[in-house]
Amino acid sequence: MGKQSTEMLKGVLEGIVLAILAARPAYGYEITAWLRDQGFTDIAEGTIYALLVRIEQRGLVDIEKVPSEKGPPRKVYSLNASGRAHLAEFWDTWNFLTDRLTRLNQGA
């Protein structure tokens, strides 16, 4: 990804992670691996972990510590009611912006 793509992704990464967690609970590395599988190869694990800390502090997720075969227990994140409401607001904003950008791109 180029610099412009990276900057745009930073603006929507929280919404992407919340959408992933809306589909199923996951831990940090699992989220990072999924993103990389989807083509977001430039995302660093540290970026995802910092984002998870922020959404945890804002009360958007619930956390369950699950034993790990290797090392300390994993923190598995799942979206709670506040997180679902925040995600719904993200999608409303996303739909508004994509609609306006599509119109602009089509010269309307």
Steps between C-alpha positions, in 0.01 A plus 500: 500500500611852432511786749152623403350153550672464836366834620146417385517161670599660831174692490281192464703229675299522820178440306659206318611339828158556656339337195732200537404471867131531412537183294678304775720540806872512424839575652754751371720277289193333348367841392837596353526170310148541358579853385818381331309220329264767366790690346578749778861384509649822637310494830733438793391287793583790732246717320224247565597449864503877562157528335366215715620677814320818392169326424529308828552825694198652325283205609420372149608141559481227758809296574545138594839360591545164333786262579765480229712199411796736472554772758253701704122490452364674191263792526204416278296804406129499421279791407256610771186714467698826507734365234207397280349848530837656413534265202151591379600868513820416308297329225258794480793737458670265254186475286455877501862559396512229232175628350632856480840389368336284233290796388807721493695241303218475247493879459162550662 
